[in-house]
Structures are given as C-alpha cells and as structure tokens.
Amino acid sequence: MDKLHFFINYLKYNYLKTNEHGLHSPFVFELYNQVFKKNMSFYSYEIVEDIRSQLLSNPVQIQVTDLGAGSGAGRSNLRSIRQITKTAAKNKKYAQLLFRLADHFQPDTILELGTNVGISTMYLAIARSKSRVITIEGCPEIRKIAQENFKQLQLQNIEPVPGNFDTELPKMLATVNTLDLVFFDGNHRKEATLNYFYQCLEKATGSSVFIFDDIYWSKGMTEAWESIKAHPEVSITLDLFQMGIVFFRTGQVKQHFVLKY
Ligand SMILES: C[S@@+](CC[C@H](N)C(=O)[O-])C[C@H]1O[C@@H](n2cnc3c(N)ncnc32)[C@H](O)[C@@H]1O
C-alpha cells in the first residue's frame, strides 16, 4: 500500500463526504437511506460472523500462492488462517454493506474476483439464495478453506472457480448472459483492474452494480478508479473511500458522490 497516497486521499474524503442532506439524486438519496443507513441486524450476519470468529482463532498455517497485488500480509508464503482472514477479508461493516446491496438489488448473477476464505462471498450468497454467485480464487490452499466454509453454511448457490482471473474471467464470461453485481476484490493493479472492468462491462446492463475495493490503495488504483468514473457507459458513482460503487443507469446524468459511510 502507498501510505502517503492513502492518507492524503483519506483527508480529502473526509472533507468532501456528504450524508443524505447533500444528495440531490432521488436514486442515491433512496439508496443511502434504505441501504447505507440501515443498521438493523440480520440473522445471516451472525452466521457469517461466527465463521469469521472460527477463522480468526485458527493458528493453522497454509501455503499461500499470491497472484495479485494487495494481500497486505507480508512476503512469507506460509501464513496462518488467522492472519489471512485478519488481513484480507472485508471487515464486518463493508461485508454487511455488500449483503444489503445484494438484498436491495436482487441480482441474478453475481461475480466476485477474489474469494479468499469466502467471507464476502458468503454475505453475497446468503443475501439472495436464488442468485448464482461465481467467485474466482487463485490460491488453492485458501480456496480449500473457503469451500469448507460454504459447505458448513450449506450454501448451494456459490460456484467457486479455481485459477487466475486473467485466464478464468474470459472463460467464465462466456457462460453468462449478464452480470448484475460484480465485486472486484483482488489483484489491485491499475492495468489489471481496468482490464477486468472492460471485460465485465461487456455483460453489464442498465441495472448492473460494479463494486471496486481499495480504490485509494495506490496511485495506480486511484487512476483506475478515475478512468472507470469517466467511462461514457458509467452514470452514477459512489465513493466510500474503501470502496467505489458504479452504476450504468440509462437516461441518467453522470454524477459522482462522495458518501459518508
Ligand atoms: C482481498 S482478498 C479477497 C477478500 C474477499 N473478497 C473477502 O472480502 O472476504 C483477494 C484474493 O484475491 C486472490 N487473487 C489476487 N490476484 C488474483 C489473480 N490474479 N487471480 C486469482 N486470484 C487472485 C488472492 O489470492 C486473495 O485471496
């Protein structure tokens, strides 16, 4: 992570962020109140958080194959399950936002780039049991842990795909008509992120939602985020600092919001 870049942008975000009073778009105003501000607890949260607790107390070490930038856990290839979960899995606040976004938009096809131990995958899958949740992970040992978690929760709607995004994404895209929700959460490099975005864009519709993690992780990631915002097919974007959310709504003026979350 580029710490200076991250810190400067964090200050900017804090200066620019707005709550519902600064939202002039009815779509974003409604989304903010119905999804972002919703702080009631769901039973599903407890089930996934129980699994997170088990993982966070698991000292077993596994061999990690790192195919991307941004694991944040140092250079060693041998890492404990506890350490992997602590450093790579989305925290409760943002993982539960993913759940509420999937619950709100009811996507039929969800794609996740970066399963890791499956925390965000489980939140997405549990939000809508009828959705098809395709999740790609390059590290075989980490993927094994995720699959044990999916089995424990008896989640039938997850399709784990082994391999590198670079080779698996094009093959996977050939099997779907549309992508309703995509969570880009692996290989935090500018060129890779833009490449995955352009490929997924081919399957986007006016109601798709694309979510990018770690948009201020490095200069490259912020440049990728700026290019995505500027893309002519993108209408509304929401900057939450930790994540950027993109909509392709037709007949909508291009607008960018920095949201307090
Ligand atoms: C930040 S973690 C994902 C965390 C997960 N989405 C969550 O919030 O629970 C990113 C994952 O992407 C995987 N990854 C990174 N680059 C990859 C690539 N090029 N191909 C396949 N997997 C990759 C890593 O092995 C890692 O497990």
The ligand as a Gaussian input file, in Angstrom:
#p B3LYP/6-31G(d) Opt

LIG

0 1
 C       -8.538000      -9.153000      -0.693000
 S       -8.661000     -10.870000      -0.958000
 C      -10.409000     -11.113000      -1.200000
 C      -11.182000     -10.963000       0.069000
 C      -12.621000     -11.435000      -0.016000
 N      -13.312000     -10.875000      -1.158000
 C      -13.355000     -11.023000       1.238000
 O      -13.635000      -9.812000       1.394000
 O      -13.628000     -11.875000       2.084000
 C       -8.070000     -11.044000      -2.605000
 C       -7.957000     -12.500000      -3.070000
 O       -7.742000     -12.482000      -4.467000
 C       -6.832000     -13.510000      -4.825000
 N       -6.163000     -13.068000      -6.068000
 C       -5.399000     -11.956000      -6.233000
 N       -4.995000     -11.859000      -7.506000
 C       -5.524000     -12.913000      -8.166000
 C       -5.477000     -13.347000      -9.519000
 N       -4.807000     -12.653000     -10.451000
 N       -6.150000     -14.470000      -9.839000
 C       -6.836000     -15.166000      -8.904000
 N       -6.916000     -14.823000      -7.602000
 C       -6.262000     -13.702000      -7.243000
 C       -5.893000     -13.620000      -3.652000
 O       -5.334000     -14.912000      -3.568000
 C       -6.786000     -13.267000      -2.465000
 O       -7.258000     -14.412000      -1.804000

